[in-house]
Amino acid sequence: MRETSARTILRLAVPWVALWVLIPASASANQLTVYPARRIITMDPSLPSATAVAVRDDRIVAVGTMETLEPWLEAFDYEIDETFRDKVLLPGFIDPHLHPDLAVSLLARNEIITPEDWDLPSGFIEGVTDRAGYLARLRELVDRDPDSDKTFFTWGYNAFWHGLITRQDLDAISATRPIVVTQRSSHEVVLNTAALDAAQITAAAAARVTDGVDWEAGRFWERGQSVVQGGIARYLRDRDAADNGLALVADLIHRGGVTTISTAGSAPRPGSATWTAFDSERIPFRTLMVPRPGGFNRRPGATLSEKFESDQASNTGRMIYTKGIKFMLDGAMFAQYMQMGPPGYIDGHQGEWLMPPEQLKPQIEPFWQSGFDINIHVNGDLGVDVTLDALEDLLEEYPRPDHRYILQHFGFSRQDQATRLGRLNGVVSATGYYLWQLGDKYAEVGIGPERADQMIRLGSLVRNGVRVTLHSDLPMGPVRPLLAVWSVTTRKTASGTVRGPDEALTLDQA
């Protein structure tokens, strides 16, 4: 049997409860360590189940039973480790889209007030699902240190549960202490007057940006966040914070049984805090990095391929630059800023473009011609139309048989788009928690039951031959792959309501 890495393989699981460990290397290069288990779910169709695994020098050399391992045990010294005797083992999960740096910012450097619960290594945080509860929790947290002039940061507000939060609401809580509220999607912030003043943000500066700004309400969303981002970073953030939060994020990934992640839109450089933290023997997962065009274009090298080769020279066993690139097309799913086609939103509001749609193909084109995997953040069905139009044009002009053109998130779509994706050989990496988190609320507000039931229509994709993966989008969702699998196979929301059962995946597909 071909040797397989043991460092990243084994997860211990009981029904809906999971414990994860890093299997150590054998004591010597030739000695085997054998791990008997109650059951090993191999995810290999030719050998779906086993009860023992042999490891040598940090590699799995054989899987089967104690009897089928006997030739190995006769040929090499070995020890038997009984740690997992009564456990069920699975291969480690891959999370192809999460954001370590954003997770640090939101989960470790903010007070969390979200509609859903969060179970973090630092403690359990109960969700708040109405406006009165949100404002009460916010006031309670601010009042814990009423005389502080240090900026109070909080994340998780969502108007669909908490009502619209404005500068005036925050001023009523504190007229002197700066308060910065980051919306659940991270695509919107609300500042009180003290925060606007401290960050040196003026009405004149806000007036220069035409989209995504409500100065009177202190709200800045999508491209409008550019008005405040610099001032927040320069004047309000504590640059001397001792705990950068990366240990918490690494723990979340490890607890989720994830052994390979992709940063999906960020590419830490050697020597950065993220690189240093994750390129460590203590970290039980690999990190694959996918930059955005802006950062990538600043890399050394005359051509895109030379820039990629320059990146690859820095690769280690844990930090790996991939030949992929990520583009942002439409707005946030958690804020209903995604671009929806007819009939649009029930209340008539319009979604947001993060990039003018006519610019998508020209921006993709040089990377496509250089053989890059193309990743596109897209959530609304109108955005999916634009994404597929670009793919079809690119295939006609520059054919690529295995192009790996990946639609990331894929919140809402139509049946004809699933068919078209299959015809164009597109790929979807779906956020596995959207239906569980948002299905019930979006059936009530903005979207309606019919389209909410068809959120992340994965069943139709598979029936059309589309390759599908699931991701967490941490911190938008938790790193709980088994929860994502449960959600897409049962189509159950957090309340237990079944929505769109015909769009379910089978357990093996998930």
N, C-alpha and C positions, 0 to 999 in steps of 0.2 A: 504493500500500500504506500502511496506517495505520502511523505512526511508532511504534516500540517502543523502550523504554529499552535503551541499549547498556551503561550503567553496570553493570547487573546480569545481563547475558545470557551472555557466552560462556565456556564451559569447554572446555579442551583435553584430549582423552582419547585414549589408546591402550589396547588391550585390557588391562583390569584395572590400568592405571596411569593416573593423571590428574594434569595440571598445570593450575592455574587462574590467570587473570589478570584484572585490571580494565582494560577497554578505555578508553583516555583519550578525552576529548572532542576533536573536530576543532579545528584551530588557529584557525579563525575561524567565525563563525556560518553562513556560506554554503559554506565548503569541506567537501568530502566526504573521508573517509578510507575506503579500500576495503581489505578484508582478504580476500585469496584463501586458500583452505584446501583440503586434500586432500578433505575432505568436511565438510559441515555437516548434522547431524541436527536438523531443525527442530522435530520433534514436532508439525508441522502436517499433518494428513492430506491436505490439498489440495496441499501442496508439501513432501513428506517429506524431500527431500534437495536440497542446494545445494552450490555450490563457492565462492561469494563473498558478502560482505555489505558494504553501504555504510552508513557512520555519519556523521551530521551533528549537531553541537552536542549530543553525548551521547545521541543517539537513533538507533536503527536505522531507516533510511528505505527500504531495499530489500534483498531476499535473492534470490539466483538464481545466475547464472553471469556471467562477465565480459561475455559477449555480451548477456544480458538487462539488465545494468546500463547498457548503452551510452547510452540516453536520458538518464539521470542524469548520466553523465560528459560528455555533450555540453552539458548545461545549466549545469553548475557546475564551478568549479575543484576539483581533487581531487589526492590523493596516494595511492599504493599502499604499504601496509605489508605486508612479506613475512614478518612474524614467525611467522605461523601457516600458512605455505605447505604444510608437510608434516604438519600436525596435523588431528585430527578435533575439531570443535567441537559442543557441545551447549548447550541453554539451561541457565541456572543452576537448581539444585534449590531447592525450598522445604522447610524442616524445620518442620512445624507444631507441634512440641512438644519443647522443650528448656529447660534451666534454667541460664542463664549464671551466676547467683550461686552456685548449688549446685555447679556445675562448678568455679568458682574455689575454693570451700571445700574440695572433695574432691580435686581434681587438682593444685592449686597450693599448698595449705597442709597437706597430709598426705603421709606416706610411703606409697606405694601398694604393697599386697600383695594382688593379686587372682588368681582362678583363671586368667584370660585375660591375654594380653599387652596392653600399652598402648604405642602408638607416639606419643609426644608431641613437640612442638617442643623440649621440654627434654631429651629423650632417650628411649631404648627401655627398657621395663621388662618383664622376662620374668615370666610368670605362675607361680604356685606352686599345685600341685594336690593336696597332701596335708598332713596335720597336722604331721608331723615337719618338712617343708620350711617350713611357715608359721612354726612356733615358732622354727626356726633362723634364718630371715630376719628375724623380728622381733627376736630377741636380737642379731643382728649389727648391725642398724640402731640399736638403743638403745645398744649398747656402743661405737658410734663416738664417743660423747661421754658416758662413764660418770659423770663428776662433775657433769654439768649438772643443775640443778634446774628447767630449763625443761620445760614439759609436752611430751611426745612424742605426736604425733597420727598415727594411721595409718588408712587406709581400704582396704576390699576384702575383709575376712574374710568367709567364707561357710561355715557349718557343714556344708553338704552336701559340701564338699571338705575342709575343715580341721578338722572335728570341733568340738564345742562349746568355745568359749573362755570362760573364767570369770575372775573376779577373782583366784582362786588361781593360775591360769596366769600372769597378768600380774605378780602379787606375786613369783613365782619368778624372773621376769626382772629386776625392780627393785622393791625394797621402799621406796625413797626417792624415785625420780623419778616424777612423775605420768605415767600412760599412759592415753590415751583411744583405744579401738578403735571405729571406725565400721563397721558391717556393710555389705556390698556394696550393699544396697538403700538405705542411709542412713536406714532406719526403725528402727535399733537401735544402741545403743552399749553398750560394756563398759568399765568403769573399774576400775583397781586401787585398792587402799586409799589409797595416797598421793594419787591424783587425787580420790577422794571426800573426803578430808580437806581438801585444798587448795581444793576447790570449795565447802566448807562444806555438804556434803550429808549429812544425818543419817538414821538408821534411822527416826526418828519421822516425818520428812517423807516418806520412801518409803512408810511404812505408811498414809499418808492417800490413796494412789492404789491402787485395788483391781485394776486391769488393767495388764498390761505391765511388771511389776516383779518381779525376783528379787534381793532385796537381798543375800543371802549370796553369790550368784554375781557381783554387780556388774553385772547385765544390766538394761537398760531399753529397751523396744521399743514402737513405735507410740505410743499415748497415754501410756504410762508414761515416755516421754522427757521429758515436762513436768517431771518431778522434777529432772532434771539440766541441762536446757538453760540455765536462767538462771545457774547456778553456773559452768558451763563458759564461757559468754560473759563473765561478769563477772570471774572469777578466773584462768582458765587460758589464754584466748586472748591472743595478743600484739597489742595494739591499735596498736602502732607498726610493724608489718610494712611494709617499704618497698614490696614488690611485691604489689599486690593480686590479681594473676593474671588480670586481664581481658585483657591482651595475649595471654596464652597461649590463652585461650578464643576470642578473636577469630581467632587464627591457626588454631585447629582448625576453626572454622566455614568460614573462607576456604579452607583446604586441602581441605575436603570438597566444594567447589564449590557451596556453599549461598549463595544471594543474598537469601533472605528467611527470617527465623526468627519463631517465636512463642514467647513466654516461658511460656505455659501454666501460669498460676497465680501469677505475680508481675508487678507493674507498677511498675518503677522510676519514681521521681519526678524531675522536673527538678532538676538540681543534684546528684543522687546520683552515686556513683562509676560505676555502670553506665551511667547516662544520659550522663554526660560522656564516657566512653570510647567509647560506641557512636554517639553523635551527632557524628561527626567525618568530615571529608572523606576521611580515611585508611581508613575502614571500608567495605568493599565489599559490605555487606549491609544490608537494612532489618530493623527489629525491630518486630513487632506484639505488643502487650502485652494479656494477658488476666488480670485480677486474680481473687482469691478474694473471697467475699462479705464477710469480716471487714474487710479493708482498704478495699474499695469502699464499704461502708456508712459509713465515716468521712470520705468525701469531702464537700466542700461541696455544698450543694444540698438542696432539700426533697424532691424525688422522685428515683427512680432515673434517669429520663431527664435531669433537670437535672444530676445528678452526672456522667453520661456526657458531657453537653455541656461541663461544666466541664473534664473531662479533655481533651476534643478541642481545647480552646483552647490546650493546650500542645503539640499535635502539630507535628512537624517533618517534613522529607522522609525522615528515617531512623527516628525514634521515633514510633510511631503507636499510640494507644489504640484498640482495637477494641470494638465493642459485644458483648462476650462475657464470660462468667463461668465459673469452674471450681469444681467441688465434688469433695471426696474421699470415696469411699464405703467401699471395702474395702482390706485390707492389701496389703503389698508382694509382688510376684511373686518377687523374688530371695530372699525369706526364707520362702516358702510361708505367708504370712500372708493371702493372698487367701481369700475366702469361697467354698468349694466346696460344691456341692449333693451329694445322694446319688450315689455311695456315700461321699463325703468323702475324707479322706486315708487312705492305707493304714495308717499308724501310729496313726490315731485322733485326732491332735491337731486342734484347732479353729482356724479362721482368725480374723481380727480385723476388726471394724468400726471404721472411722475416724469414722463418723457412725452413730448409731442408724438403722437402715433406715427406721423409721417417720417420721423427720424429713426424709427426702430430698425428697419432694414438697412439703411446706410451705415448705421453704427455697427450692426452685426457683421456686415459684409466682409471687412478685412479679416476678422477673426475666423469667419466661416472659411474663407479662402486659404487661411493658414492652418486649417485642420483642428480648430479648437472645438470642444464641446460647448454648446450654447445653452445657458440657463437663463430663463426669463421669469421674473416675479410677475405673476398675473393671477387675478382673482375673479374678475367679472367676465360675463360671457361676451361683452363687447370687446374687452381686452383680449379674450381668446381669439375672436375674429381677426384682430390686428396681428396677433402672434402667428396664426396659421396662414394669413395672407403673406406675411414675410417669409415664412418657411416655404410656401409653394413657389414664390418668386425665386428664392435662392436655389431651390432644387432645379428649376427650369434653366437658370442662368449658369449655375456651377454645381452640377450633379455630385452628390456624395452618397454612396450606398449605405454607410453606417454612420450617419451624421450625429446622432445623440443630441438632438435638439429637444431640450427638456423644459416643459412648462412646470414651474414651481408654484405650489400651493393649490391652484385649480379649484377655487371655491365654488364658482357657479359656471355652468356650461349648458349647452343644448345637446339633444340627441344627435343632430346632424354633425355637431363638432366632434363627438366621439367617433363617428364614422369617418370623418375627414382626417382625424388624427391617425386612425389606423391605416388609412390609404397613404398618408404621407410618412408613415413610420416614425411618428413623433413619440416622445416619452413623457410621462407625467410623474412627478414627485409630489404627492399630495400631503397636506397637513392632516394627520390622522385624527386630530381632536376637534376639527371644526364642527362636525355634526353634534358631537357630545357636548361641546361648550355652547354653541350658538343656535342649534336647530330650533329649539323651542322659542327662544326670544325672537329670532328672525321670522318665524312663522307668524308672530304677533305684530312685529314692527318692521316696516320698510320693505319686506320681501314678500310675505304671504306664505300660506301653507304649501301651495303647489310647488313653488320653487325651493322653499326650504327643505321639502322632502327629497329634492333631487341634488342637494348639496353634495359635493365631491362624488359624482356619479361614477364610481369605480367599476361597478358591475358592467355597465355599458362599455367602458374602456376595454376591459378584459375580453368581452364578447367580440370586440372589434380588433383584437390582436394587439392592443396597445400595452407596452411594458409599463408597469406601475410599481412605484416604491412609496413608502410612507416615511414621513419625518416629523420631528417634534416642533421645529422652528423655535426652540428654546430661546428666549423666555416667553414666547407667545403660547406655548404649550409645555407641559411637563415632560421630562425625559422618562416616560413610562410606556415603553413599547408594547407591553402586554395589554395596557389599557387601550392603546390605539388599535391593536388587533381586535380586541373585544368590540370596540366601537364600530369598526368597518365591517365586521362579520355579523354583528347583531343589528346594526343600524339603530342602536338605542342612544338616546340623549341622556344627560345627567339625571333627568327626572324619570327615566325608564321608558319614555315614549318611543315607540318604533316608528321611524320615518323612512319612507322609500325602501322597503325591504328588497325590492327587485334590484337595487343597486348594491347589495351586499356582496362582499367577497367570501369565498370559502376560507376555511382556516389555513389550508395549504397555500392558497393564493396570497393571503395576507402575510 
